[in-house]
């Protein structure tokens, strides 16, 4: 199969970048011809506001380039990840013009929320859900910029009016059942939504039973719940916590740790993936304290692969990924006391924690391997092709 996979890289690296690379490599390993199309938001710095707004709504260059690529490579399926801000929804129209089936993975909630998080000012926010994002502009929700928020709102407004997201995409991929329900509620036909979780391109193998510390892996931003986590760990002076990641809250977290003499919490910074997995194998379990409706949690899958249970906030994707009492435990989002209670229980009940880790490893082998993911992805591509062919046939009958 001739497949184009497209991704607009963010200025700050994230999980979507990994998925883009991993899916392309997986498809090539099964003999498919994969064309990678990518741009990078670092280029935004060299653009005027007007040029950026035009590109976000309809990037003429992307449209021309993709039509040429589709014709040259006889592309059958175009699979998009992030399209903001430089690929733009014009890419869907380029695919339709060349009779190419369109698949869009929904890694976040940007169809209904400017930053894509349903999170503002320390709490879950759905003020813009299913309505024009006036509130998002007023609060400068996208990158703390009113001007950039207006650009994203304009893009969404134009393409909602054109019904782009209903007419130009043959198949949507979401990562959990929770996300499927959310996007269906938002108006996307549930029959066109497929669930395909993210996966690990390589199995890191199971780690040691037990461990000498708990682990956090992720960006250091408010919505990830890292400040709640530190507040909880003030109550747990005998339980070491390793924090892997970087972000705008790094200095604030370091200051908090120093102020409260929390020598049992170690800020390890950003680490390479192999280092992260090694540290995960040696941990007792993963802490996932997110305070927004995460569409997925790749670090949860990594923990499962290493045979480690997870303590997660009972919100968003973790409610579809973590099985209470079997592969981990929940705590109330934003509740440091509850998190401390669950961490204490996991630390002091080592045998049951180890058993949950073995269950987590079993879930990984059942659901999150590359082989399982490949079969699901190819089924989705075939469904998209069938839908695209039906559209072409219907259009031919209308014009004849």
C-alpha positions as a Markdown table, in Angstrom:
| # | Residue | x | y | z |
|---|---|---|---|---|
| 1 | Unk | 0.0 | 0.0 | 0.0 |
| 2 | Unk | 1.2 | 3.5 | -0.8 |
| 3 | Unk | 0.8 | 5.6 | 2.3 |
| 4 | Unk | 1.6 | 9.2 | 3.2 |
| 5 | Unk | 2.0 | 10.0 | 6.9 |
| 6 | Unk | 2.0 | 13.7 | 7.7 |
| 7 | Unk | 2.9 | 15.6 | 10.9 |
| 8 | Unk | 3.4 | 19.2 | 11.9 |
| 9 | Unk | 6.1 | 19.1 | 14.6 |
| 10 | Unk | 5.5 | 21.2 | 17.7 |
| 11 | Unk | 8.1 | 23.7 | 19.0 |
| 12 | Unk | 8.3 | 21.5 | 22.1 |
| 13 | Unk | 8.8 | 17.7 | 21.4 |
| 14 | Unk | 6.0 | 15.4 | 22.5 |
| 15 | Unk | 4.4 | 12.0 | 22.3 |
| 16 | Unk | 2.8 | 12.8 | 18.9 |
| 17 | Unk | 6.3 | 13.0 | 17.4 |
| 18 | Unk | 7.2 | 9.6 | 18.7 |
| 19 | Unk | 3.9 | 8.1 | 17.3 |
| 20 | Unk | 4.5 | 9.7 | 13.9 |
| 21 | Unk | 7.9 | 8.1 | 13.6 |
| 22 | Unk | 6.9 | 4.7 | 15.1 |
| 23 | Unk | 3.9 | 4.2 | 12.9 |
| 24 | Unk | 5.9 | 5.0 | 9.7 |
| 25 | Unk | 8.7 | 2.6 | 10.7 |
| 26 | Unk | 6.1 | -0.1 | 11.6 |
| 27 | Unk | 4.4 | 0.2 | 8.2 |
| 28 | Unk | 7.7 | 0.1 | 6.3 |
| 29 | Unk | 8.7 | -3.1 | 8.3 |
| 30 | Unk | 5.6 | -4.8 | 6.8 |
| 31 | Unk | 6.5 | -3.8 | 3.2 |
| 32 | Unk | 4.4 | -0.7 | 2.7 |
| 33 | Unk | 5.7 | 2.3 | 0.7 |
| 34 | Unk | 5.6 | 5.1 | 3.2 |
| 35 | Unk | 6.1 | 8.8 | 2.3 |
| 36 | Unk | 6.8 | 11.1 | 5.2 |
| 37 | Unk | 5.6 | 14.7 | 5.0 |
| 38 | Unk | 6.5 | 17.0 | 7.9 |
| 39 | Unk | 6.9 | 20.6 | 8.7 |
| 40 | Unk | 8.0 | 22.3 | 11.9 |
| 41 | Unk | 6.4 | 25.1 | 13.9 |
| 42 | Unk | 9.9 | 26.6 | 14.5 |
| 43 | Unk | 9.2 | 28.2 | 11.1 |
| 44 | Unk | 6.4 | 30.3 | 12.6 |
| 45 | Unk | 8.9 | 32.7 | 14.1 |
| 46 | Unk | 9.8 | 33.9 | 10.6 |
| 47 | Unk | 6.2 | 34.6 | 9.6 |
| 48 | Unk | 4.1 | 37.7 | 10.0 |
| 49 | Unk | 0.8 | 37.4 | 11.8 |
| 50 | Unk | -1.2 | 37.7 | 8.6 |
| 51 | Unk | 0.9 | 35.0 | 6.9 |
| 52 | Unk | 0.5 | 32.7 | 9.9 |
| 53 | Unk | -3.2 | 33.2 | 10.0 |
| 54 | Unk | -3.5 | 32.5 | 6.3 |
| 55 | Unk | -1.3 | 29.4 | 6.5 |
| 56 | Unk | -3.2 | 28.0 | 9.5 |
| 57 | Unk | -6.6 | 28.3 | 7.8 |
| 58 | Unk | -5.5 | 27.3 | 4.3 |
| 59 | Unk | -1.8 | 26.7 | 3.4 |
| 60 | Unk | -1.7 | 27.0 | -0.4 |
| 61 | Unk | 1.9 | 25.7 | -0.5 |
| 62 | Unk | 0.9 | 22.5 | 1.4 |
| 63 | Unk | -2.1 | 22.0 | -0.9 |
| 64 | Unk | 0.1 | 22.2 | -4.0 |
| 65 | Unk | 2.9 | 20.1 | -2.6 |
| 66 | Unk | 0.6 | 17.3 | -1.4 |
| 67 | Unk | -1.3 | 17.1 | -4.6 |
| 68 | Unk | 2.0 | 16.7 | -6.5 |
| 69 | Unk | 3.1 | 14.0 | -4.0 |
| 70 | Unk | -0.2 | 12.1 | -4.2 |
| 71 | Unk | 0.0 | 12.0 | -8.0 |
| 72 | Unk | 3.7 | 11.2 | -8.1 |
| 73 | Unk | 3.6 | 8.3 | -5.6 |
| 74 | Unk | 0.1 | 7.1 | -6.4 |
| 75 | Unk | -0.9 | 7.5 | -2.8 |
| 76 | Unk | -3.8 | 5.5 | -1.6 |
| 77 | Unk | -4.1 | 6.7 | 2.1 |
| 78 | Unk | -3.0 | 9.9 | 3.7 |
| 79 | Unk | -2.7 | 9.7 | 7.5 |
| 80 | Unk | -2.5 | 13.0 | 9.4 |
| 81 | Unk | -1.3 | 13.6 | 12.9 |
| 82 | Unk | -0.9 | 17.2 | 13.9 |
| 83 | Unk | -1.8 | 19.8 | 11.2 |
| 84 | Unk | -1.5 | 23.0 | 13.2 |
| 85 | Unk | -0.3 | 25.5 | 12.2 |
| 86 | Unk | 1.5 | 25.0 | 8.9 |
| 87 | Unk | 0.0 | 21.9 | 7.2 |
| 88 | Unk | -3.6 | 23.2 | 7.7 |
| 89 | Unk | -6.9 | 21.5 | 6.8 |
| 90 | Unk | -6.1 | 22.3 | 3.1 |
| 91 | Unk | -4.3 | 19.0 | 3.2 |
| 92 | Unk | -7.6 | 17.1 | 3.4 |
| 93 | Unk | -8.9 | 18.9 | 0.3 |
| 94 | Unk | -5.7 | 18.0 | -1.6 |
| 95 | Unk | -6.2 | 14.4 | -0.7 |
| 96 | Unk | -9.8 | 14.4 | -1.9 |
| 97 | Unk | -8.9 | 16.2 | -5.1 |
| 98 | Unk | -6.6 | 13.2 | -5.9 |
| 99 | Unk | -9.0 | 10.5 | -4.6 |
| 100 | Unk | -6.8 | 9.7 | -1.6 |
| 101 | Unk | -8.5 | 8.3 | 1.5 |
| 102 | Unk | -8.0 | 10.5 | 4.6 |
| 103 | Unk | -7.3 | 9.3 | 8.1 |
| 104 | Unk | -6.8 | 11.7 | 11.0 |
| 105 | Unk | -5.5 | 10.7 | 14.4 |
| 106 | Unk | -7.0 | 12.9 | 17.2 |
| 107 | Unk | -4.2 | 13.2 | 19.7 |
| 108 | Unk | -5.9 | 16.0 | 21.6 |
| 109 | Unk | -9.2 | 18.0 | 21.8 |
| 110 | Unk | -8.2 | 20.9 | 19.5 |
| 111 | Unk | -11.4 | 20.5 | 17.4 |
| 112 | Unk | -13.2 | 21.9 | 20.4 |
| 113 | Unk | -10.5 | 23.7 | 22.5 |
| 114 | Unk | -7.8 | 26.1 | 21.4 |
| 115 | Unk | -4.9 | 24.5 | 23.4 |
| 116 | Unk | -6.5 | 21.1 | 22.9 |
| 117 | Unk | -6.6 | 20.3 | 26.6 |
| 118 | Unk | -10.0 | 21.2 | 28.1 |
| 119 | Unk | -8.0 | 22.8 | 30.9 |
| 120 | Unk | -7.6 | 26.4 | 32.0 |
| 121 | Unk | -6.6 | 28.2 | 35.2 |
| 122 | Unk | -6.0 | 25.1 | 37.2 |
| 123 | Unk | -9.2 | 23.3 | 36.4 |
| 124 | Unk | -11.0 | 21.3 | 33.6 |
| 125 | Unk | -12.7 | 23.8 | 31.3 |
| 126 | Unk | -15.2 | 23.0 | 28.5 |
| 127 | Unk | -16.4 | 26.6 | 27.9 |
| 128 | Unk | -15.7 | 26.2 | 24.1 |
| 129 | Unk | -17.0 | 22.7 | 23.6 |
| 130 | Unk | -19.4 | 22.7 | 20.7 |
| 131 | Unk | -19.4 | 26.4 | 20.3 |
| 132 | Unk | -17.3 | 29.1 | 18.8 |
| 133 | Unk | -14.2 | 29.6 | 21.1 |
| 134 | Unk | -14.9 | 33.2 | 22.2 |
| 135 | Unk | -13.9 | 32.2 | 25.7 |
| 136 | Unk | -10.6 | 30.8 | 24.5 |
| 137 | Unk | -9.8 | 34.1 | 22.8 |
| 138 | Unk | -10.8 | 36.1 | 25.8 |
| 139 | Unk | -8.5 | 34.1 | 28.1 |
| 140 | Unk | -5.6 | 33.8 | 25.5 |
| 141 | Unk | -5.8 | 30.1 | 25.8 |
| 142 | Unk | -3.5 | 29.2 | 23.0 |
| 143 | Unk | 0.1 | 29.8 | 24.0 |
| 144 | Unk | -1.0 | 32.7 | 26.3 |
| 145 | Unk | -1.5 | 34.9 | 23.3 |
| 146 | Unk | -4.7 | 36.6 | 22.3 |
| 147 | Unk | -3.4 | 37.0 | 18.7 |
| 148 | Unk | -2.5 | 33.4 | 18.3 |
| 149 | Unk | -5.7 | 32.3 | 20.0 |
| 150 | Unk | -7.6 | 34.3 | 17.4 |
| 151 | Unk | -5.7 | 32.5 | 14.6 |
| 152 | Unk | -6.6 | 29.0 | 15.9 |
| 153 | Unk | -10.2 | 30.1 | 16.6 |
| 154 | Unk | -10.4 | 31.5 | 13.0 |
| 155 | Unk | -9.2 | 28.2 | 11.6 |
| 156 | Unk | -11.7 | 26.2 | 13.5 |
| 157 | Unk | -14.5 | 28.7 | 12.7 |
| 158 | Unk | -13.8 | 28.6 | 8.9 |
| 159 | Unk | -13.6 | 24.8 | 8.7 |
| 160 | Unk | -16.6 | 24.2 | 10.9 |
| 161 | Unk | -18.6 | 26.4 | 8.6 |
| 162 | Unk | -17.2 | 24.4 | 5.6 |
| 163 | Unk | -18.0 | 21.2 | 7.5 |
| 164 | Unk | -14.4 | 20.1 | 6.7 |
| 165 | Unk | -14.2 | 17.8 | 9.6 |
| 166 | Unk | -17.4 | 16.0 | 8.6 |
| 167 | Unk | -16.9 | 15.9 | 4.8 |
| 168 | Unk | -13.1 | 15.7 | 4.2 |
| 169 | Unk | -12.0 | 13.0 | 6.6 |
| 170 | Unk | -12.9 | 9.4 | 5.9 |
| 171 | Unk | -11.8 | 7.9 | 9.2 |
| 172 | Unk | -10.8 | 9.3 | 12.6 |
| 173 | Unk | -8.5 | 7.5 | 15.0 |
| 174 | Unk | -8.9 | 8.1 | 18.8 |
| 175 | Unk | -6.7 | 6.5 | 21.4 |
| 176 | Unk | -9.3 | 5.3 | 24.0 |
| 177 | Unk | -13.0 | 4.6 | 24.5 |
| 178 | Unk | -13.1 | 7.8 | 26.6 |
| 179 | Unk | -12.0 | 9.9 | 23.6 |
| 180 | Unk | -14.4 | 8.2 | 21.3 |
| 181 | Unk | -17.3 | 9.1 | 23.5 |
| 182 | Unk | -16.1 | 12.7 | 23.8 |
| 183 | Unk | -15.7 | 13.3 | 20.1 |
| 184 | Unk | -19.0 | 11.6 | 19.4 |
| 185 | Unk | -20.6 | 13.9 | 21.8 |
| 186 | Unk | -19.0 | 16.8 | 19.9 |
| 187 | Unk | -20.7 | 15.8 | 16.7 |
| 188 | Unk | -18.4 | 13.4 | 14.8 |
| 189 | Unk | -20.3 | 10.4 | 13.5 |
| 190 | Unk | -19.3 | 7.6 | 15.9 |
| 191 | Unk | -19.4 | 5.1 | 13.0 |
| 192 | Unk | -16.3 | 6.9 | 11.5 |
| 193 | Unk | -14.3 | 6.8 | 14.7 |
| 194 | Unk | -11.9 | 3.9 | 15.4 |
| 195 | Unk | -10.1 | 3.2 | 18.6 |
| 196 | Unk | -6.4 | 2.5 | 18.2 |
| 197 | Unk | -4.2 | 3.1 | 21.2 |
| 198 | Unk | -0.6 | 4.1 | 20.8 |
| 199 | Unk | 2.0 | 1.4 | 21.1 |
| 200 | Unk | 5.7 | 0.8 | 21.7 |
| 201 | Unk | 7.8 | 0.1 | 18.7 |
| 202 | Unk | 10.1 | -2.1 | 20.7 |
| 203 | Unk | 9.4 | -4.2 | 23.8 |
| 204 | Unk | 11.7 | -3.0 | 26.6 |
| 205 | Unk | 11.1 | -6.2 | 28.5 |
| 206 | Unk | 9.9 | -6.7 | 32.1 |
| 207 | Unk | 11.9 | -5.1 | 34.9 |
| 208 | Unk | 12.7 | -6.3 | 38.3 |
| 209 | Unk | 10.1 | -7.2 | 40.8 |
| 210 | Unk | 9.5 | -4.3 | 43.2 |
| 211 | Unk | 11.7 | -1.2 | 43.2 |
| 212 | Unk | 13.4 | 1.4 | 45.5 |
| 213 | Unk | 11.5 | 4.5 | 44.3 |
| 214 | Unk | 8.4 | 5.8 | 42.6 |
| 215 | Unk | 8.7 | 7.5 | 39.2 |
| 216 | Unk | 7.1 | 10.4 | 37.3 |
| 217 | Unk | 7.8 | 10.8 | 33.5 |
| 218 | Unk | 6.5 | 13.7 | 31.6 |
| 219 | Unk | 6.4 | 17.5 | 30.9 |
| 220 | Unk | 6.6 | 19.7 | 33.9 |
| 221 | Unk | 3.5 | 21.8 | 33.4 |
| 222 | Unk | 0.5 | 22.6 | 35.6 |
| 223 | Unk | -2.0 | 20.4 | 33.8 |
| 224 | Unk | 0.2 | 17.4 | 34.4 |
| 225 | Unk | -0.5 | 17.7 | 38.1 |
| 226 | Unk | 3.2 | 17.8 | 39.1 |
| 227 | Unk | 2.6 | 20.4 | 41.8 |
| 228 | Unk | -0.1 | 18.2 | 43.3 |
| 229 | Unk | 2.4 | 15.4 | 43.2 |
| 230 | Unk | 5.0 | 17.4 | 45.1 |
| 231 | Unk | 2.4 | 18.4 | 47.7 |
| 232 | Unk | 1.6 | 14.7 | 48.2 |
| 233 | Unk | 5.3 | 13.8 | 48.5 |
| 234 | Unk | 5.7 | 16.3 | 51.4 |
| 235 | Unk | 3.7 | 13.7 | 53.3 |
| 236 | Unk | 5.9 | 10.8 | 52.2 |
| 237 | Unk | 9.5 | 11.5 | 53.4 |
| 238 | Unk | 10.4 | 7.8 | 53.4 |
| 239 | Unk | 9.3 | 7.1 | 49.7 |
| 240 | Unk | 11.9 | 8.3 | 47.1 |
| 241 | Unk | 10.5 | 9.9 | 44.0 |
| 242 | Unk | 12.3 | 10.3 | 40.7 |
| 243 | Unk | 11.0 | 13.0 | 38.4 |
| 244 | Unk | 12.0 | 12.7 | 34.7 |
| 245 | Unk | 11.2 | 15.5 | 32.4 |
| 246 | Unk | 11.5 | 19.2 | 31.8 |
| 247 | Unk | 9.2 | 22.2 | 31.3 |
| 248 | Unk | 8.3 | 25.7 | 32.5 |
| 249 | Unk | 7.7 | 24.5 | 36.1 |
| 250 | Unk | 11.2 | 23.1 | 36.6 |
| 251 | Unk | 12.5 | 26.0 | 38.6 |
| 252 | Unk | 9.3 | 26.3 | 40.7 |
| 253 | Unk | 9.5 | 22.6 | 41.5 |
| 254 | Unk | 13.2 | 22.9 | 42.5 |
| 255 | Unk | 12.4 | 25.8 | 44.7 |
| 256 | Unk | 9.5 | 24.0 | 46.4 |
| 257 | Unk | 11.8 | 20.9 | 47.0 |
| 258 | Unk | 14.5 | 23.1 | 48.5 |
| 259 | Unk | 12.1 | 25.1 | 50.7 |
| 260 | Unk | 10.6 | 22.0 | 52.2 |
| 261 | Unk | 13.9 | 20.1 | 52.4 |
| 262 | Unk | 12.5 | 17.2 | 50.3 |
| 263 | Unk | 15.7 | 15.4 | 49.7 |
| 264 | Unk | 13.8 | 12.3 | 48.9 |
| 265 | Unk | 12.5 | 13.9 | 45.6 |
| 266 | Unk | 15.1 | 14.0 | 42.8 |
| 267 | Unk | 14.6 | 16.1 | 39.7 |
| 268 | Unk | 16.4 | 14.2 | 37.0 |
| 269 | Unk | 15.6 | 16.4 | 34.0 |
| 270 | Unk | 14.9 | 15.2 | 30.5 |
| 271 | Unk | 16.4 | 11.8 | 29.8 |
| 272 | Unk | 16.9 | 9.7 | 26.7 |
| 273 | Unk | 14.2 | 7.1 | 26.1 |
| 274 | Unk | 16.5 | 4.1 | 26.9 |
| 275 | Unk | 17.5 | 5.8 | 30.2 |
| 276 | Unk | 13.9 | 6.4 | 31.0 |
| 277 | Unk | 12.9 | 2.8 | 30.4 |
| 278 | Unk | 15.9 | 1.6 | 32.5 |
| 279 | Unk | 14.8 | 3.8 | 35.4 |
| 280 | Unk | 11.2 | 2.6 | 35.0 |
| 281 | Unk | 12.3 | -1.0 | 35.2 |
| 282 | Unk | 14.0 | -0.3 | 38.5 |
| 283 | Unk | 11.0 | 1.6 | 40.0 |
| 284 | Unk | 8.2 | 0.3 | 42.1 |
| 285 | Unk | 5.6 | 2.0 | 40.0 |
| 286 | Unk | 4.6 | 5.1 | 37.9 |
| 287 | Unk | 2.8 | 8.2 | 39.2 |
| 288 | Unk | 0.4 | 9.7 | 36.6 |
| 289 | Unk | -1.1 | 12.8 | 38.3 |
| 290 | Unk | -2.6 | 14.6 | 35.3 |
| 291 | Unk | -5.3 | 17.1 | 36.0 |
| 292 | Unk | -6.6 | 17.4 | 32.4 |
| 293 | Unk | -8.6 | 15.0 | 30.2 |
| 294 | Unk | -5.5 | 13.2 | 28.7 |
| 295 | Unk | -6.4 | 11.6 | 25.4 |
| 296 | Unk | -3.8 | 8.9 | 26.1 |
| 297 | Unk | -0.8 | 8.2 | 28.4 |
| 298 | Unk | 2.2 | 6.7 | 26.6 |
| 299 | Unk | 4.1 | 6.6 | 29.9 |
| 300 | Unk | 1.4 | 4.3 | 31.3 |
| 301 | Unk | 2.0 | 1.9 | 28.4 |
| 302 | Unk | 5.7 | 2.1 | 29.0 |
| 303 | Unk | 5.1 | 1.3 | 32.6 |
| 304 | Unk | 3.0 | -1.7 | 31.7 |
| 305 | Unk | 5.7 | -3.0 | 29.3 |
| 306 | Unk | 8.2 | -2.9 | 32.2 |
| 307 | Unk | 5.8 | -4.7 | 34.5 |
| 308 | Unk | 5.0 | -1.7 | 36.7 |
| 309 | Unk | 1.6 | -0.6 | 38.1 |
| 310 | Unk | 0.4 | 2.9 | 37.9 |
| 311 | Unk | -1.2 | 5.4 | 40.3 |
| 312 | Unk | -3.3 | 7.7 | 38.1 |
| 313 | Unk | -5.8 | 10.5 | 38.5 |
| 314 | Unk | -9.3 | 9.3 | 37.8 |
| 315 | Unk | -9.8 | 11.5 | 34.8 |
| 316 | Unk | -9.6 | 11.2 | 31.0 |
| 317 | Unk | -7.7 | 8.4 | 29.3 |
| 318 | Unk | -6.4 | 6.7 | 32.5 |
| 319 | Unk | -9.9 | 5.7 | 33.2 |
| 320 | Unk | -9.7 | 3.5 | 30.1 |
| 321 | Unk | -6.1 | 2.4 | 30.6 |
| 322 | Unk | -5.8 | 1.6 | 34.3 |
| 323 | Unk | -7.8 | -1.2 | 35.9 |
| 324 | Unk | -8.3 | -0.4 | 39.6 |
| 325 | Unk | -6.8 | -3.0 | 41.9 |
| 326 | Unk | -5.5 | -5.0 | 38.9 |
| 327 | Unk | -3.0 | -2.8 | 37.0 |
| 328 | Unk | -2.9 | 0.2 | 39.4 |
| 329 | Unk | -4.9 | 2.5 | 41.5 |
| 330 | Unk | -6.8 | 5.8 | 41.1 |
| 331 | Unk | -6.8 | 9.0 | 43.2 |
| 332 | Unk | -9.0 | 12.0 | 43.0 |
| 333 | Unk | -7.6 | 14.6 | 40.5 |
| 334 | Unk | -5.8 | 17.4 | 42.3 |
| 335 | Unk | -6.2 | 15.8 | 45.7 |
| 336 | Unk | -2.7 | 15.5 | 47.2 |
| 337 | Unk | -3.9 | 13.8 | 50.3 |
| 338 | Unk | -5.6 | 11.0 | 48.3 |
| 339 | Unk | -2.5 | 10.6 | 46.1 |
| 340 | Unk | -0.3 | 10.3 | 49.2 |
| 341 | Unk | -2.7 | 7.7 | 50.6 |
| 342 | Unk | -2.5 | 5.6 | 47.4 |
| 343 | Unk | 1.3 | 5.9 | 47.1 |
| 344 | Unk | 1.7 | 4.9 | 50.8 |
| 345 | Unk | -0.5 | 1.8 | 50.2 |
| 346 | Unk | 1.4 | 0.8 | 47.1 |
| 347 | Unk | 4.7 | 1.2 | 48.9 |
| 348 | Unk | 3.8 | -0.7 | 52.0 |
| 349 | Unk | 2.0 | -3.6 | 50.1 |
| 350 | Unk | 4.9 | -4.7 | 48.0 |
| 351 | Unk | 3.6 | -8.2 | 47.1 |
| 352 | Unk | 0.2 | -6.9 | 45.8 |
| 353 | Unk | 2.1 | -4.1 | 44.0 |
| 354 | Unk | 4.3 | -6.6 | 42.3 |
| 355 | Unk | 1.2 | -8.7 | 41.4 |
| 356 | Unk | -0.4 | -5.6 | 39.8 |
| 357 | Unk | 2.9 | -5.1 | 37.8 |
| 358 | Unk | 2.6 | -8.6 | 36.4 |
| 359 | Unk | -1.0 | -7.9 | 35.4 |
| 360 | Unk | 0.1 | -4.7 | 33.8 |
| 361 | Unk | 2.7 | -6.6 | 31.7 |
| 362 | Unk | 0.0 | -9.0 | 30.5 |
| 363 | Unk | -2.1 | -6.0 | 29.4 |
| 364 | Unk | 0.8 | -4.7 | 27.4 |
| 365 | Unk | 1.3 | -7.9 | 25.5 |
| 366 | Unk | -2.5 | -8.1 | 24.8 |
| 367 | Unk | -3.1 | -4.6 | 23.7 |
| 368 | Unk | -0.1 | -2.4 | 23.1 |
| 369 | Unk | 2.5 | -4.2 | 21.0 |
| 370 | Unk | 3.5 | -3.2 | 17.5 |
| 371 | Unk | 2.0 | -6.4 | 15.9 |
| 372 | Unk | -1.4 | -5.8 | 17.5 |
| 373 | Unk | -1.3 | -2.2 | 16.5 |
| 374 | Unk | -0.3 | -2.9 | 12.9 |
| 375 | Unk | -3.3 | -5.2 | 12.4 |
| 376 | Unk | -5.7 | -2.5 | 13.8 |
| 377 | Unk | -4.1 | 0.3 | 11.7 |
| 378 | Unk | -4.4 | -1.7 | 8.4 |
| 379 | Unk | -8.1 | -2.4 | 9.2 |
| 380 | Unk | -8.7 | 1.3 | 9.7 |
| 381 | Unk | -6.9 | 2.1 | 6.4 |
| 382 | Unk | -9.1 | -0.4 | 4.6 |
| 383 | Unk | -12.2 | 1.2 | 6.1 |
| 384 | Unk | -11.1 | 4.6 | 5.0 |
| 385 | Unk | -10.4 | 3.3 | 1.4 |
| 386 | Unk | -13.8 | 1.7 | 1.3 |
| 387 | Unk | -15.4 | 5.0 | 2.4 |
| 388 | Unk | -13.4 | 7.1 | -0.1 |
| 389 | Unk | -14.4 | 4.7 | -3.0 |
| 390 | Unk | -18.1 | 5.0 | -2.0 |
| 391 | Unk | -17.7 | 8.8 | -2.1 |
| 392 | Unk | -16.2 | 8.7 | -5.5 |
| 393 | Unk | -18.9 | 6.4 | -6.9 |
| 394 | Unk | -21.6 | 8.6 | -5.3 |
| 395 | Unk | -20.1 | 11.7 | -6.9 |
| 396 | Unk | -19.9 | 10.0 | -10.3 |
| 397 | Unk | -23.5 | 9.0 | -10.2 |
| 398 | Unk | -24.5 | 12.5 | -9.2 |
| 399 | Unk | -22.7 | 14.1 | -12.1 |
| 400 | Unk | -23.7 | 11.5 | -14.7 |
